[in-house]
Amino acid sequence: MSDALALLLQRRSVPSRQLGEPAPDEATLQALLEAAIRVPDHGKLVPFRLIRLHGAAKLRFGERLAERAIERGPELSEAQQQKERLRYTFAPLVIVVVARLHRDSSIPEIEQKLCAGNVAHNLLLGAHALGYGAQWLTGWAAYDEKVAAVLGLADHEQVIGFIHIGTPVIEVPDRDRPALTDLLSSWAP
């Protein structure tokens, strides 16, 4: 089996709470991001962009997220508010993958979103290949218009995922995987 295929078979998500320092250094991150954006892109629209959350910006984003969570649900307990406040602080780096939809294009929006999703997936694979852990999360914040405004998204943009990246602090066991025989069929006329 090739090393590349073995790598794919070993990839797993590392929970964001189990990702610590270090994150990729700047040169490694740039290489990871360059690899991540090499995705199928029907029409060469580049229907994605990336936002980096790190350092104090992650803390401030968490504060804004907690404020919005309270706005959405004033009955939130202090523990729930704290959970929202800290949600993006565990991993040393979070990359927000954003779909930039070209609504006037003949390329269907679903293909554009899938293109952006491939960027997120490449980030997971690339982080794993480099020895880091990563997790793709969404949650309510990915779909909230006011959170989109906090991130500076335009009307034609939406969050595809928050990719948390760092060094695993635990060995993550693999989860049960579906049986290929349950998923694969052959079409016949």
Secondary structure, 3 states (H helix, E strand, C coil): CCHHHHHHHHCCCCCHHHEECCCCCHHHHHHHHHHHCCCCCHHHCCCEEEEEEECHHHHHHHHHHHHHHHHHCCCCCHHHHHHHHHCCCCCCEEEEEEEECCCCCCCCHHHHHHHHHHHHHHHHHHHHHCCCEEEEECCHHHHCHHHHHHCCCCCCEEEEEEEEEEEECCCCCCCCCCCHHHHCCCCCC
